[in-house]
Every structure is written in C-alpha cells, then in structure tokens.
C-alpha cells in the first residue's frame, strides 16, 4: 500500500513464479525488505508485513496486483528453487521463509487470493521453533516433502507434509550436523516416488527414494 511504501517497505526480489490452474494468472513470490525513509539504509528487526505475492495476467504479464496474507509474514520467493505448487485440488500452496514465527505453508485459492482460513505452521506441526524451508516439492495427492532447518542452525532435515491434514512428520534418515540444504534444487518426482540427494558437506552422501503414498524410505 502507499502507507507501507512511505514507511520504507519494498520488494527486494521477485522469484518462484507459478501458473494457476486456469492458466491465466502467474503468481510470483516476493522477498520484502524495509529501508529507513530518512536515511535510505536497510533496517533489520523491523515488524514484518503479511506475506505478499504479485499476481499478473498470463501470458501478457500485465495488470499487476499484490495479494497479502494475514496468516504468515514470511517471504514467499524461495531461493533458487520452486516455492509454490498447484495442488490436485486446484489451489496453490506456497512456502514462506524468514517469518517471525517460523515457516508457514500458505494457500492461494482459485480466485487468486490468499485463503486466510488455511493455517499451517510448520513450527506447530513439527513441534519445533524457528523453522525455515530451504526447499520443498509437491509430490501429489496433497503430500509434499519439505527440507528445513530450525532453531537457528544450518542443519537440514526432511519432513513429509500432508497439506490437507496440515501435519508434518520428520523423515527417518541418517541426519548429520553438516547436512545443509541451502539452495537445494534436486528433487525428482516420478509417480509415487520422490528422489532426493542427501549429502553432508564434504562427506559421502546417498540418493534416497521416498514413497509419497506410504512414507517409506
């Protein structure tokens, strides 16, 4: 809004576009920052606005509008990886990063607006604090796999997420303190199987096959 802009809030990055089910709108994630209007310098520790996305017509990329969530306040741009997916139900599911209360999965309905009745906190679902989604991938039938950190560390974990039930369970893998999924882009979804490379920095790794229907590894 004009008031938010005047206070120094602005879009730093636009990233991770997803085409809606109707094929007529592109939803693009945002990474928000705030500057001090008097000095122009970046501020840290500011009170975050609700999570925002840019919606444009497709394929013209015209008629830009901003939609804002009242559920999450994290950024929605991801980082060099897909960050929003169209589910089997036709709605878009979008992860957040850098939120004041950990990462959320937000829902954008087929009217291209945030569904603020859908509340899915990964902190609450996993029973930890400070979750941060490094990367994630929709696997079908309302199931997704999320690579995340928590409690301010860089150690990565993988969770199987049920978007319909709004539950998340850590996948049973041999985790290592040097496992870092920052900038991860390597998911492959093939039918019911999800392939992920799990490689601690400087150490031998493995490719694991996760069955999205059964949860088996």
TORPA-4810 file (N, C-alpha, C, O; in nm, 3 decimals):
<nodes>
NODE_1_0.084_-0.119_0.000_0.000_0.000_0.000_0.087_0.124_0.000_0.208_0.117_0.025_X
NODE_2_0.025_0.239_-0.028_0.100_0.364_-0.027_0.159_0.393_0.110_0.270_0.444_0.122_X
NODE_3_0.084_0.359_0.215_0.133_0.383_0.351_0.252_0.293_0.383_0.348_0.337_0.446_X
NODE_4_0.245_0.168_0.340_0.357_0.075_0.363_0.481_0.121_0.288_0.592_0.116_0.340_X
NODE_5_0.460_0.167_0.165_0.573_0.215_0.086_0.635_0.338_0.150_0.757_0.351_0.156_X
NODE_6_0.551_0.428_0.198_0.602_0.550_0.260_0.682_0.520_0.386_0.773_0.595_0.422_X
NODE_7_0.648_0.409_0.454_0.721_0.369_0.574_0.852_0.299_0.543_0.929_0.267_0.633_X
NODE_8_0.877_0.274_0.413_1.004_0.213_0.373_0.996_0.068_0.333_1.098_0.010_0.294_X
NODE_9_0.879_0.006_0.340_0.866_-0.133_0.296_0.875_-0.140_0.143_0.818_-0.056_0.073_X
NODE_10_0.947_-0.240_0.093_0.959_-0.256_-0.052_0.990_-0.400_-0.087_1.035_-0.478_-0.003_X
NODE_11_0.967_-0.434_-0.213_1.001_-0.566_-0.265_1.148_-0.567_-0.303_1.194_-0.483_-0.381_X
NODE_12_1.222_-0.661_-0.246_1.365_-0.676_-0.274_1.387_-0.770_-0.392_1.468_-0.742_-0.481_X
NODE_13_1.315_-0.883_-0.391_1.327_-0.979_-0.501_1.188_-1.028_-0.540_1.098_-1.037_-0.457_X
NODE_14_1.173_-1.059_-0.669_1.058_-1.133_-0.720_1.109_-1.264_-0.774_1.207_-1.266_-0.850_X
NODE_15_1.046_-1.376_-0.736_1.102_-1.505_-0.774_0.995_-1.613_-0.762_0.887_-1.590_-0.708_X
NODE_16_1.028_-1.731_-0.813_0.948_-1.853_-0.795_0.804_-1.839_-0.846_0.710_-1.859_-0.769_X
NODE_17_0.785_-1.804_-0.975_0.650_-1.791_-1.029_0.582_-1.927_-1.044_0.648_-2.030_-1.066_X
NODE_18_0.449_-1.926_-1.032_0.371_-2.047_-1.056_0.246_-2.008_-1.133_0.184_-1.905_-1.104_X
NODE_19_0.210_-2.088_-1.231_0.091_-2.063_-1.312_-0.029_-2.126_-1.245_-0.023_-2.242_-1.202_X
NODE_20_-0.139_-2.051_-1.234_-0.257_-2.104_-1.168_-0.324_-2.212_-1.252_-0.289_-2.231_-1.369_X
NODE_21_-0.420_-2.282_-1.193_-0.485_-2.393_-1.262_-0.554_-2.348_-1.390_-0.553_-2.419_-1.490_X
NODE_22_-0.615_-2.229_-1.387_-0.685_-2.178_-1.505_-0.590_-2.139_-1.617_-0.632_-2.124_-1.732_X
NODE_23_-0.462_-2.123_-1.584_-0.364_-2.088_-1.686_-0.369_-1.943_-1.729_-0.314_-1.909_-1.834_X
NODE_24_-0.434_-1.856_-1.651_-0.448_-1.715_-1.691_-0.383_-1.616_-1.595_-0.382_-1.496_-1.621_X
NODE_25_-0.327_-1.666_-1.485_-0.260_-1.578_-1.389_-0.129_-1.643_-1.345_-0.121_-1.764_-1.325_X
NODE_26_-0.027_-1.559_-1.330_0.101_-1.601_-1.278_0.116_-1.540_-1.140_0.103_-1.418_-1.124_X
NODE_27_0.144_-1.624_-1.040_0.165_-1.575_-0.904_0.314_-1.582_-0.875_0.376_-1.688_-0.887_X
NODE_28_0.372_-1.468_-0.838_0.517_-1.457_-0.820_0.546_-1.422_-0.675_0.488_-1.328_-0.620_X
NODE_29_0.636_-1.496_-0.614_0.671_-1.474_-0.474_0.754_-1.348_-0.455_0.820_-1.302_-0.548_X
NODE_30_0.750_-1.293_-0.334_0.825_-1.171_-0.302_0.916_-1.192_-0.182_0.887_-1.272_-0.092_X
NODE_31_1.025_-1.120_-0.183_1.114_-1.110_-0.067_1.109_-0.963_-0.026_1.153_-0.875_-0.101_X
NODE_32_1.056_-0.937_0.092_1.031_-0.800_0.138_1.147_-0.749_0.225_1.205_-0.823_0.303_X
NODE_33_1.177_-0.621_0.208_1.273_-0.553_0.294_1.215_-0.418_0.336_1.112_-0.374_0.286_X
NODE_34_1.286_-0.354_0.428_1.243_-0.222_0.473_1.365_-0.131_0.486_1.466_-0.170_0.545_X
NODE_35_1.354_-0.012_0.432_1.458_0.089_0.449_1.407_0.198_0.542_1.287_0.215_0.561_X
NODE_36_1.501_0.270_0.599_1.468_0.388_0.679_1.441_0.503_0.582_1.531_0.545_0.510_X
NODE_37_1.318_0.555_0.580_1.286_0.660_0.481_1.375_0.783_0.494_1.397_0.854_0.396_X
NODE_38_1.427_0.810_0.614_1.509_0.930_0.633_1.651_0.912_0.582_1.711_1.006_0.532_X
NODE_39_1.705_0.789_0.594_1.845_0.766_0.557_1.861_0.681_0.432_1.966_0.687_0.368_X
NODE_40_1.760_0.603_0.396_1.772_0.512_0.282_1.844_0.383_0.315_1.859_0.297_0.228_X
NODE_41_1.889_0.368_0.439_1.961_0.247_0.478_1.865_0.134_0.512_1.754_0.157_0.558_X
NODE_42_1.911_0.010_0.488_1.829_-0.106_0.521_1.811_-0.116_0.672_1.904_-0.092_0.749_X
NODE_43_1.689_-0.153_0.713_1.661_-0.177_0.853_1.656_-0.328_0.879_1.615_-0.405_0.792_X
NODE_44_1.697_-0.367_0.998_1.683_-0.505_1.040_1.595_-0.509_1.164_1.585_-0.412_1.238_X
NODE_45_1.530_-0.624_1.185_1.447_-0.636_1.301_1.317_-0.559_1.293_1.253_-0.534_1.396_X
NODE_46_1.275_-0.522_1.172_1.151_-0.446_1.157_1.030_-0.538_1.172_1.041_-0.659_1.156_X
NODE_47_0.916_-0.478_1.203_0.792_-0.554_1.210_0.748_-0.589_1.068_0.722_-0.501_0.987_X
NODE_48_0.740_-0.718_1.040_0.713_-0.763_0.905_0.566_-0.743_0.868_0.478_-0.750_0.953_X
NODE_49_0.542_-0.719_0.741_0.407_-0.715_0.688_0.359_-0.857_0.662_0.438_-0.951_0.669_X
NODE_50_0.231_-0.874_0.632_0.182_-1.004_0.591_0.251_-1.048_0.463_0.288_-0.966_0.379_X
NODE_51_0.268_-1.180_0.448_0.332_-1.235_0.328_0.261_-1.184_0.203_0.138_-1.177_0.198_X
NODE_52_0.339_-1.150_0.102_0.284_-1.090_-0.019_0.327_-1.168_-0.144_0.434_-1.228_-0.148_X
NODE_53_0.239_-1.166_-0.244_0.272_-1.218_-0.377_0.223_-1.120_-0.482_0.127_-1.046_-0.461_X
NODE_54_0.290_-1.121_-0.595_0.250_-1.042_-0.710_0.170_-1.130_-0.806_0.212_-1.241_-0.838_X
NODE_55_0.055_-1.081_-0.850_-0.030_-1.154_-0.945_-0.036_-1.075_-1.074_-0.069_-0.956_-1.072_X
NODE_56_-0.003_-1.139_-1.187_-0.010_-1.075_-1.318_-0.087_-1.163_-1.415_-0.097_-1.284_-1.395_X
NODE_57_-0.141_-1.102_-1.520_-0.206_-1.179_-1.625_-0.103_-1.265_-1.696_0.015_-1.229_-1.706_X
NODE_58_-0.149_-1.380_-1.746_-0.059_-1.465_-1.823_-0.125_-1.495_-1.957_-0.243_-1.532_-1.960_X
NODE_59_-0.052_-1.481_-2.070_0.094_-1.463_-2.079_0.142_-1.319_-2.092_0.261_-1.297_-2.113_X
NODE_60_0.053_-1.220_-2.082_0.095_-1.082_-2.110_0.182_-1.022_-2.001_0.259_-0.930_-2.027_X
NODE_61_0.171_-1.075_-1.877_0.241_-1.020_-1.759_0.193_-0.880_-1.725_0.267_-0.803_-1.664_X
NODE_62_0.072_-0.845_-1.764_0.016_-0.713_-1.737_-0.078_-0.717_-1.616_-0.104_-0.822_-1.559_X
NODE_63_-0.129_-0.598_-1.580_-0.226_-0.581_-1.471_-0.176_-0.636_-1.338_-0.242_-0.721_-1.278_X
NODE_64_-0.061_-0.589_-1.291_-0.006_-0.640_-1.165_-0.090_-0.599_-1.044_-0.132_-0.484_-1.033_X
NODE_65_-0.113_-0.693_-0.956_-0.176_-0.664_-0.828_-0.099_-0.738_-0.720_-0.032_-0.838_-0.746_X
NODE_66_-0.108_-0.688_-0.596_-0.043_-0.750_-0.482_-0.149_-0.813_-0.392_-0.248_-0.749_-0.358_X
NODE_67_-0.127_-0.939_-0.354_-0.213_-1.003_-0.255_-0.133_-1.023_-0.127_-0.012_-1.046_-0.131_X
NODE_68_-0.201_-1.014_-0.014_-0.134_-1.016_0.117_-0.202_-1.116_0.208_-0.325_-1.119_0.219_X
NODE_69_-0.121_-1.199_0.274_-0.171_-1.298_0.369_-0.184_-1.237_0.508_-0.102_-1.154_0.548_X
NODE_70_-0.286_-1.278_0.581_-0.296_-1.242_0.722_-0.252_-1.358_0.812_-0.257_-1.348_0.934_X
NODE_71_-0.209_-1.468_0.750_-0.167_-1.587_0.826_-0.017_-1.583_0.852_0.026_-1.595_0.967_X
NODE_72_0.063_-1.566_0.746_0.208_-1.565_0.760_0.265_-1.428_0.732_0.199_-1.344_0.671_X
NODE_73_0.389_-1.404_0.778_0.456_-1.279_0.748_0.593_-1.303_0.685_0.672_-1.209_0.672_X
NODE_74_0.621_-1.426_0.646_0.750_-1.458_0.584_0.751_-1.422_0.436_0.647_-1.392_0.377_X
NODE_75_0.871_-1.428_0.378_0.886_-1.405_0.234_0.839_-1.528_0.157_0.839_-1.639_0.209_X
NODE_76_0.801_-1.506_0.031_0.743_-1.615_-0.048_0.821_-1.645_-0.175_0.772_-1.716_-0.262_X
NODE_77_0.942_-1.590_-0.186_1.019_-1.602_-0.310_1.105_-1.727_-0.316_1.159_-1.760_-0.421_X
NODE_78_1.121_-1.797_-0.202_1.215_-1.910_-0.202_1.355_-1.859_-0.228_1.384_-1.741_-0.210_X
NODE_79_1.443_-1.951_-0.270_1.578_-1.909_-0.307_1.634_-2.008_-0.408_1.684_-2.115_-0.372_X
NODE_80_1.624_-1.972_-0.536_1.677_-2.054_-0.645_1.611_-2.192_-0.652_1.674_-2.288_-0.695_X
NODE_81_1.489_-2.200_-0.612_1.416_-2.326_-0.618_1.267_-2.294_-0.626_1.224_-2.187_-0.582_X
NODE_82_1.189_-2.385_-0.680_1.043_-2.366_-0.681_0.993_-2.349_-0.538_1.044_-2.412_-0.446_X
NODE_83_0.894_-2.263_-0.520_0.847_-2.235_-0.385_0.696_-2.239_-0.372_0.642_-2.223_-0.263_X
NODE_84_0.625_-2.261_-0.485_0.479_-2.270_-0.484_0.436_-2.371_-0.588_0.497_-2.383_-0.695_X
NODE_85_0.329_-2.445_-0.557_0.284_-2.553_-0.643_0.133_-2.556_-0.649_0.065_-2.523_-0.552_X
NODE_86_0.079_-2.595_-0.765_-0.065_-2.617_-0.778_-0.094_-2.758_-0.730_-0.041_-2.856_-0.783_X
NODE_87_-0.180_-2.770_-0.628_-0.217_-2.900_-0.575_-0.322_-2.968_-0.661_-0.377_-2.909_-0.754_X
NODE_88_-0.349_-3.093_-0.629_-0.451_-3.168_-0.702_-0.589_-3.106_-0.684_-0.678_-3.129_-0.766_X
NODE_89_-0.608_-3.027_-0.578_-0.737_-2.962_-0.555_-0.751_-2.831_-0.633_-0.854_-2.764_-0.623_X
NODE_90_-0.647_-2.793_-0.711_-0.653_-2.673_-0.792_-0.606_-2.548_-0.723_-0.593_-2.443_-0.787_X
NODE_91_-0.581_-2.555_-0.592_-0.529_-2.441_-0.518_-0.377_-2.440_-0.521_-0.314_-2.542_-0.547_X
NODE_92_-0.319_-2.323_-0.495_-0.174_-2.309_-0.492_-0.128_-2.314_-0.347_-0.188_-2.251_-0.260_X
NODE_93_-0.021_-2.387_-0.321_0.040_-2.395_-0.188_0.180_-2.335_-0.196_0.258_-2.370_-0.284_X
NODE_94_0.210_-2.247_-0.104_0.330_-2.164_-0.111_0.400_-2.161_0.024_0.336_-2.138_0.127_X
NODE_95_0.531_-2.185_0.024_0.608_-2.183_0.149_0.656_-2.041_0.178_0.668_-1.959_0.087_X
NODE_96_0.683_-2.014_0.307_0.741_-1.886_0.346_0.877_-1.907_0.409_0.908_-2.014_0.462_X
NODE_97_0.958_-1.803_0.402_1.090_-1.801_0.465_1.105_-1.673_0.547_1.040_-1.571_0.520_X
NODE_98_1.191_-1.681_0.648_1.224_-1.564_0.732_1.105_-1.509_0.808_1.104_-1.391_0.843_X
NODE_99_1.006_-1.589_0.835_0.891_-1.544_0.911_0.924_-1.525_1.058_1.014_-1.590_1.111_X
NODE_100_0.851_-1.436_1.123_0.875_-1.409_1.265_0.842_-1.530_1.351_0.897_-1.546_1.460_X
NODE_101_0.752_-1.615_1.302_0.712_-1.734_1.377_0.735_-1.860_1.295_0.650_-1.949_1.290_X
NODE_102_0.852_-1.868_1.232_0.885_-1.985_1.153_0.813_-1.986_1.019_0.736_-1.896_0.987_X
NODE_103_0.840_-2.091_0.942_0.780_-2.102_0.809_0.636_-2.151_0.817_0.599_-2.228_0.905_X
NODE_104_0.556_-2.104_0.723_0.419_-2.150_0.703_0.404_-2.202_0.560_0.481_-2.167_0.471_X
NODE_105_0.304_-2.286_0.541_0.256_-2.317_0.408_0.126_-2.239_0.391_0.030_-2.261_0.465_X
NODE_106_0.124_-2.150_0.294_0.008_-2.066_0.268_-0.072_-2.124_0.152_-0.018_-2.196_0.069_X
NODE_107_-0.199_-2.091_0.148_-0.288_-2.139_0.042_-0.343_-2.021_-0.037_-0.393_-1.925_0.021_X
NODE_108_-0.333_-2.030_-0.169_-0.390_-1.931_-0.260_-0.500_-2.001_-0.338_-0.475_-2.101_-0.406_X
NODE_109_-0.623_-1.950_-0.328_-0.736_-2.019_-0.388_-0.746_-1.992_-0.538_-0.664_-1.920_-0.594_X
NODE_110_-0.846_-2.051_-0.602_-0.859_-2.039_-0.747_-0.913_-1.903_-0.791_-0.927_-1.877_-0.911_X
NODE_111_-0.944_-1.817_-0.694_-0.973_-1.677_-0.725_-0.848_-1.592_-0.715_-0.854_-1.469_-0.724_X
NODE_112_-0.732_-1.659_-0.697_-0.601_-1.592_-0.691_-0.589_-1.498_-0.572_-0.528_-1.392_-0.581_X
NODE_113_-0.650_-1.539_-0.460_-0.640_-1.467_-0.334_-0.594_-1.562_-0.225_-0.618_-1.682_-0.233_X
NODE_114_-0.525_-1.508_-0.122_-0.488_-1.592_-0.009_-0.613_-1.641_0.064_-0.706_-1.564_0.090_X
NODE_115_-0.615_-1.770_0.096_-0.721_-1.827_0.179_-0.673_-1.821_0.323_-0.599_-1.908_0.369_X
NODE_116_-0.716_-1.718_0.394_-0.666_-1.696_0.530_-0.733_-1.784_0.634_-0.701_-1.775_0.752_X
NODE_117_-0.826_-1.870_0.590_-0.881_-1.970_0.680_-0.791_-2.092_0.689_-0.811_-2.178_0.775_X
NODE_118_-0.692_-2.101_0.600_-0.599_-2.214_0.597_-0.474_-2.175_0.674_-0.396_-2.090_0.629_X
NODE_119_-0.454_-2.236_0.790_-0.342_-2.202_0.877_-0.257_-2.326_0.898_-0.300_-2.422_0.962_X
NODE_120_-0.135_-2.324_0.844_-0.044_-2.439_0.854_0.094_-2.389_0.893_0.173_-2.349_0.809_X
NODE_121_0.121_-2.393_1.024_0.251_-2.353_1.078_0.340_-2.476_1.089_0.302_-2.574_1.152_X
NODE_122_0.458_-2.471_1.027_0.550_-2.584_1.038_0.606_-2.596_1.179_0.634_-2.706_1.226_X
NODE_123_0.625_-2.483_1.248_0.667_-2.489_1.388_0.570_-2.575_1.468_0.611_-2.666_1.540_X
NODE_124_0.441_-2.547_1.454_0.340_-2.620_1.531_0.334_-2.766_1.487_0.325_-2.856_1.570_X
NODE_125_0.338_-2.789_1.356_0.323_-2.925_1.305_0.440_-3.014_1.344_0.421_-3.134_1.368_X
NODE_126_0.562_-2.957_1.350_0.682_-3.036_1.380_0.721_-3.030_1.527_0.807_-3.106_1.571_X
NODE_127_0.658_-2.940_1.603_0.691_-2.930_1.744_0.827_-2.869_1.771_0.892_-2.903_1.870_X
NODE_128_0.871_-2.779_1.683_1.000_-2.711_1.700_0.975_-2.561_1.682_0.862_-2.518_1.660_X
NODE_129_1.082_-2.482_1.693_1.069_-2.338_1.672_1.165_-2.291_1.564_1.269_-2.353_1.541_X
NODE_130_1.130_-2.183_1.499_1.219_-2.122_1.401_1.240_-2.202_1.275_1.350_-2.200_1.219_X
NODE_131_1.137_-2.274_1.229_1.153_-2.350_1.105_1.180_-2.255_0.988_1.132_-2.142_0.984_X
NODE_132_1.259_-2.306_0.894_1.293_-2.230_0.773_1.295_-2.331_0.659_1.374_-2.425_0.660_X
NODE_133_1.209_-2.310_0.560_1.202_-2.401_0.445_1.315_-2.368_0.348_1.313_-2.264_0.282_X
NODE_134_1.414_-2.458_0.339_1.521_-2.440_0.239_1.469_-2.468_0.099_1.503_-2.397_0.005_X
NODE_135_1.387_-2.571_0.087_1.332_-2.609_-0.042_1.222_-2.710_-0.016_1.219_-2.774_0.089_X
NODE_136_1.130_-2.725_-0.113_1.027_-2.826_-0.095_0.971_-2.862_-0.231_0.994_-2.793_-0.330_X
NODE_137_0.895_-2.973_-0.234_0.838_-3.017_-0.361_0.706_-3.089_-0.337_0.694_-3.175_-0.249_X
NODE_138_0.607_-3.053_-0.417_0.477_-3.121_-0.411_0.490_-3.255_-0.481_0.548_-3.265_-0.589_X
NODE_139_0.436_-3.360_-0.417_0.451_-3.496_-0.469_0.321_-3.557_-0.519_0.322_-3.665_-0.578_X
NODE_140_0.208_-3.488_-0.496_0.080_-3.539_-0.542_-0.008_-3.585_-0.428_0.041_-3.619_-0.320_X
NODE_141_-0.139_-3.584_-0.451_-0.238_-3.631_-0.354_-0.230_-3.557_-0.220_-0.256_-3.614_-0.115_X
NODE_142_-0.193_-3.429_-0.227_-0.185_-3.349_-0.106_-0.061_-3.370_-0.022_-0.051_-3.316_0.088_X
NODE_143_0.034_-3.449_-0.072_0.157_-3.479_0.002_0.274_-3.401_-0.058_0.286_-3.390_-0.180_X
NODE_144_0.359_-3.348_0.028_0.479_-3.278_-0.015_0.595_-3.317_0.076_0.575_-3.366_0.187_X
NODE_145_0.716_-3.294_0.027_0.836_-3.314_0.108_0.908_-3.180_0.124_0.931_-3.107_0.028_X
NODE_146_0.943_-3.151_0.249_0.999_-3.020_0.285_1.138_-3.040_0.343_1.156_-3.120_0.435_X
NODE_147_1.235_-2.968_0.292_1.368_-2.963_0.352_1.376_-2.836_0.436_1.346_-2.727_0.387_X
NODE_148_1.414_-2.850_0.562_1.403_-2.737_0.653_1.515_-2.738_0.756_1.581_-2.840_0.779_X
NODE_149_1.535_-2.622_0.818_1.618_-2.611_0.938_1.528_-2.559_1.050_1.413_-2.522_1.026_X
NODE_150_1.581_-2.556_1.171_1.506_-2.495_1.281_1.601_-2.453_1.390_1.717_-2.493_1.393_X
NODE_151_1.551_-2.370_1.481_1.626_-2.322_1.597_1.755_-2.249_1.560_1.852_-2.252_1.635_X
NODE_152_1.756_-2.185_1.443_1.868_-2.101_1.406_1.993_-2.174_1.361_2.097_-2.110_1.346_X
NODE_153_1.988_-2.305_1.339_2.104_-2.379_1.292_2.094_-2.400_1.142_1.990_-2.373_1.082_X
NODE_154_2.203_-2.447_1.081_2.204_-2.475_0.937_2.177_-2.622_0.907_2.163_-2.659_0.790_X
NODE_155_2.169_-2.706_1.010_2.150_-2.849_0.984_2.014_-2.874_0.922_1.911_-2.826_0.971_X
NODE_156_2.015_-2.950_0.811_1.894_-2.975_0.737_1.823_-3.102_0.779_1.885_-3.200_0.822_X
NODE_157_1.692_-3.099_0.766_1.606_-3.215_0.791_1.504_-3.223_0.678_1.484_-3.127_0.603_X
NODE_158_1.439_-3.339_0.667_1.335_-3.359_0.567_1.207_-3.400_0.637_1.209_-3.486_0.726_X
NODE_159_1.095_-3.340_0.599_0.966_-3.376_0.656_0.869_-3.414_0.545_0.871_-3.356_0.436_X
NODE_160_0.784_-3.512_0.575_0.673_-3.546_0.486_0.551_-3.468_0.536_0.513_-3.477_0.652_X
NODE_161_0.492_-3.391_0.447_0.388_-3.297_0.483_0.256_-3.338_0.418_0.253_-3.368_0.299_X
NODE_162_0.150_-3.339_0.495_0.015_-3.362_0.443_-0.055_-3.226_0.441_-0.092_-3.173_0.546_X
NODE_163_-0.074_-3.171_0.323_-0.130_-3.037_0.311_-0.278_-3.033_0.347_-0.329_-2.928_0.387_X
NODE_164_-0.347_-3.145_0.334_-0.489_-3.148_0.368_-0.510_-3.158_0.519_-0.593_-3.087_0.575_X
NODE_165_-0.434_-3.245_0.583_-0.445_-3.263_0.728_-0.364_-3.158_0.805_-0.380_-3.143_0.926_X
NODE_166_-0.277_-3.087_0.732_-0.187_-2.986_0.792_-0.099_-3.049_0.900_-0.086_-2.996_1.011_X
NODE_167_-0.038_-3.162_0.865_0.053_-3.232_0.954_0.189_-3.246_0.886_0.199_-3.242_0.764_X
NODE_168_0.293_-3.262_0.967_0.428_-3.280_0.916_0.502_-3.378_1.007_0.496_-3.366_1.130_X
NODE_169_0.573_-3.472_0.947_0.649_-3.573_1.022_0.790_-3.578_0.966_0.809_-3.590_0.845_X
NODE_170_0.890_-3.569_1.054_1.029_-3.578_1.010_1.056_-3.716_0.951_1.022_-3.818_1.011_X
NODE_171_1.118_-3.719_0.833_1.150_-3.845_0.766_1.269_-3.910_0.837_1.365_-3.842_0.875_X
NODE_172_1.263_-4.041_0.853_1.368_-4.116_0.922_1.486_-4.137_0.828_1.489_-4.232_0.750_X
NODE_173_1.584_-4.047_0.837_1.706_-4.053_0.757_1.825_-4.040_0.850_1.810_-3.993_0.963_X
NODE_174_1.945_-4.082_0.805_2.065_-4.065_0.889_2.115_-3.921_0.881_2.198_-3.887_0.797_X
NODE_175_2.065_-3.837_0.970_2.099_-3.694_0.967_2.240_-3.670_1.020_2.291_-3.745_1.103_X
NODE_176_2.300_-3.563_0.971_2.437_-3.529_1.005_2.442_-3.379_1.031_2.373_-3.301_0.966_X
NODE_177_2.525_-3.338_1.128_2.534_-3.196_1.162_2.581_-3.112_1.045_2.557_-2.991_1.043_X
NODE_178_2.649_-3.172_0.947_2.700_-3.099_0.831_2.606_-3.108_0.710_2.644_-3.074_0.599_X
NODE_179_2.484_-3.154_0.732_2.387_-3.161_0.623_2.321_-3.024_0.606_2.253_-2.975_0.697_X
NODE_180_2.341_-2.962_0.491_2.293_-2.826_0.465_2.218_-2.826_0.332_2.277_-2.851_0.227_X
NODE_181_2.088_-2.799_0.337_2.005_-2.800_0.216_1.986_-2.659_0.158_1.897_-2.639_0.075_X
NODE_182_2.067_-2.563_0.199_2.056_-2.430_0.142_2.071_-2.432_-0.009_2.163_-2.497_-0.060_X
NODE_183_1.983_-2.362_-0.082_1.984_-2.355_-0.228_1.956_-2.491_-0.294_1.989_-2.508_-0.412_X
NODE_184_1.896_-2.585_-0.223_1.871_-2.719_-0.279_1.773_-2.709_-0.396_1.671_-2.640_-0.386_X
NODE_185_1.803_-2.779_-0.505_1.718_-2.777_-0.624_1.695_-2.917_-0.683_1.641_-2.928_-0.793_X
NODE_186_1.736_-3.022_-0.612_1.750_-3.151_-0.677_1.639_-3.253_-0.661_1.665_-3.372_-0.677_X
NODE_187_1.517_-3.211_-0.629_1.407_-3.308_-0.618_1.372_-3.366_-0.756_1.375_-3.296_-0.857_X
NODE_188_1.339_-3.495_-0.757_1.278_-3.556_-0.874_1.155_-3.632_-0.826_1.164_-3.716_-0.737_X
NODE_189_1.040_-3.602_-0.885_0.916_-3.672_-0.853_0.879_-3.758_-0.973_0.862_-3.706_-1.084_X
NODE_190_0.866_-3.887_-0.951_0.833_-3.983_-1.057_0.723_-4.074_-1.005_0.750_-4.171_-0.934_X
NODE_191_0.599_-4.043_-1.041_0.487_-4.120_-0.988_0.476_-4.102_-0.838_0.469_-3.990_-0.788_X
NODE_192_0.475_-4.215_-0.765_0.467_-4.209_-0.619_0.602_-4.191_-0.552_0.611_-4.179_-0.430_X
NODE_193_0.710_-4.189_-0.632_0.844_-4.186_-0.575_0.908_-4.049_-0.587_0.900_-3.983_-0.691_X
NODE_194_0.973_-4.008_-0.478_1.046_-3.882_-0.474_1.193_-3.914_-0.449_1.227_-3.980_-0.351_X
NODE_195_1.280_-3.867_-0.537_1.423_-3.893_-0.526_1.491_-3.769_-0.469_1.472_-3.659_-0.520_X
NODE_196_1.569_-3.786_-0.363_1.644_-3.675_-0.306_1.789_-3.717_-0.278_1.815_-3.828_-0.232_X
NODE_197_1.880_-3.627_-0.308_2.021_-3.647_-0.274_2.046_-3.588_-0.136_2.015_-3.471_-0.111_X
NODE_198_2.101_-3.668_-0.047_2.128_-3.625_0.090_2.278_-3.638_0.113_2.330_-3.748_0.131_X
NODE_199_2.348_-3.524_0.112_2.493_-3.524_0.115_2.545_-3.420_0.213_2.544_-3.301_0.181_X
NODE_200_2.590_-3.461_0.330_2.654_-3.364_0.421_2.776_-3.300_0.354_2.845_-3.365_0.276_X
NODE_201_2.802_-3.174_0.385_2.911_-3.102_0.322_3.043_-3.174_0.346_3.080_-3.202_0.460_X
NODE_202_3.115_-3.206_0.236_3.246_-3.269_0.245_3.244_-3.417_0.278_3.348_-3.475_0.306_X
NODE_203_3.126_-3.480_0.276_3.115_-3.621_0.313_3.039_-3.697_0.206_2.973_-3.637_0.121_X
NODE_204_3.049_-3.830_0.211_2.975_-3.913_0.118_2.826_-3.901_0.144_2.782_-3.885_0.258_X
NODE_205_2.749_-3.908_0.038_2.604_-3.900_0.051_2.535_-4.012_-0.021_2.599_-4.101_-0.077_X
NODE_206_2.403_-4.008_-0.018_2.322_-4.110_-0.083_2.203_-4.045_-0.151_2.161_-3.934_-0.116_X
NODE_207_2.148_-4.114_-0.250_2.020_-4.077_-0.307_1.915_-4.166_-0.244_1.925_-4.289_-0.249_X
NODE_208_1.815_-4.105_-0.185_1.707_-4.180_-0.120_1.580_-4.169_-0.203_1.552_-4.066_-0.264_X
NODE_209_1.504_-4.278_-0.204_1.377_-4.284_-0.274_1.269_-4.288_-0.169_1.262_-4.382_-0.089_X
NODE_210_1.183_-4.186_-0.168_1.076_-4.174_-0.070_0.943_-4.204_-0.138_0.912_-4.144_-0.241_X
NODE_211_0.865_-4.294_-0.083_0.733_-4.324_-0.137_0.632_-4.227_-0.076_0.605_-4.232_0.044_X
NODE_212_0.577_-4.140_-0.161_0.492_-4.034_-0.107_0.360_-4.087_-0.054_0.298_-4.023_0.031_X
NODE_213_0.316_-4.203_-0.102_0.190_-4.258_-0.053_0.205_-4.329_0.081_0.123_-4.312_0.171_X
NODE_214_0.311_-4.408_0.095_0.330_-4.486_0.216_0.420_-4.420_0.318_0.415_-4.452_0.437_X
NODE_215_0.503_-4.326_0.273_0.601_-4.263_0.360_0.728_-4.344_0.376_0.819_-4.303_0.449_X
NODE_216_0.737_-4.459_0.310_0.855_-4.544_0.323_0.976_-4.480_0.260_0.965_-4.404_0.163_X
NODE_217_1.094_-4.511_0.316_1.222_-4.463_0.264_1.296_-4.582_0.203_1.407_-4.566_0.153_X
</nodes>
